[in-house]
Amino acid sequence: MSEHLRVAILCNGTVFKHWEAECLRQVLAVKGVELVVLIVHDKAPQPDRKPAFKHALYRWLKRERLRAHALAPVDMGSELSGIPHLFCQPVGPTIEQRFQPKDLEEVRKYAPDVLLRFGFGILAGDILTVATHGIWGYHHGDEEKYRGRPAAFWEIIHGDPITGVTLQRLTEKVDAGKILRKGWFRTIPHSWSANLDNVLAGSTAWMALQCQEILRGNKVAAEGLDSDADVPLNKAPDNWVVLGYLLKHGSVREERRHAIAAERDEWNIGVLYQPIAALLEAKPSLNVRWLPAPGPGQQRITPFGYMADGQLNVLYGKFNTVSRKGEISRVRPKRDNALKRSRTMLANEHVLSYPYLLRHKERLFVIPESSVGRVDLYEVTPDNEGMRFVRTLLNEPLCAPTVFEFDGRWWLMGTRAPWEDVALFAYHAPALEGPYIPHGMNPLKMDVRSARPAGTPFVHQGQLYRPARDNSITHGWRVALMRVLELSPSGFREELVRTIGPLKGSAWSKGTGTLSAVGDLTLVDGKRPMPRRPNGSSAKLRVGPGRRSATSKPTDEDDDDED
């Protein structure tokens, strides 16, 4: 285990972009990191060059329309006061800058373990190997698909649903160095500014995490993996490309349309009459029996089930789109689709959903997602009429908290806001009740395609599988079935087996968010657009919570509970 890590910063001065400043602050907050020198680009005067007309619209777009908060300037002069400054003037063009021998010698005197790059051009030559762990730099793009510039732009142009980010150890190959960390975020297709903000802010912690790995004694943390990237380098888009972007994505109405689209969706629960492991087959049966539609303004999401007195019981998140309240409710689906009114099992002042359920020592425990800001453990009461609080498992907020036992250890997994669809965190404990210890690699991964838990982990033929939400598709969700290859307090690896959903051809075919096991049954949820009235307008509630619009019809859920 290393006690100290000597860090040097390659920069253009003490004014950084906002995302760079946040990244550096997190690095400097790591216990054991020692900032030894700022290597500042001593820029030589450049001859005036007439800008090319073919990039005129791109220059206008950056100047007039790019409003990414992550790019705002931050003066860190006071925070970096007292740190030596080494002014260097590399030689060669911007696309291949090399340090002069005298500057290299000065850098070596500070004996840096790692150089963090936030300035200069594309570096080449001996500067790449001066530090023990090389030079680390970000490429805001998936280097296997998008090299070059501008960041987070070409994904919008090409309609790519995900935008990647790579933290790399720089090599002579541009934007294709050795990969230290890699993540994927959902592309925000209607706004370059928003998409850029998303990926810049979402990856600021990565350098600090790599420093922690090295200080913990992980000797391979800075070696990185070779990249197979061989795609050509992108350059600044020409006028025709920018014009196409403006015509398609430049409207404020387009941004508003994306913002309100989710409000027109309706979610419901279905039963699949086969065990969850059957979904691993090449062509699994997806013949789901859906419950009757929920009442107006109600959503049924994230179902988990159990058998009681020979009858299927389903706990689910019940959300009221008018009051914006969420609670945990229970229904008892029957094969004839008769459905009595749902029973509230847990409700308080917080928004509740995702009632993750597990059976342990003949007791039924529930770990719901809650806006309270912590992870609490509940137990279904013996009379099956409610839930009682047992204890707090984690004094930190988690989205989709999922608890399971594997290989003699209890695991708690979930994601965190604001990256609730991207960043997976894990904790482990010797017993269900805890205490839970953070995983050494947190966050285990950052991938909008497979981070957030989406149901019941299960073991099949000795192998652990984990349902995870894939939120990369433009409309709706689907569930990624992940095969866990390694899970220990210091390691984690998994691979995609297949995705399930959206369930085309069914009544709720626009999204699938959960797969949970109940013996030989599997529960799912599905999305559809909100039904429309005969005149073509979307059905909307115009009355307060607990009341109906004049045009809505009674449903089975209005009957008294006769469970």
Disulfide bonds with the S-S distance in Angstrom:
none
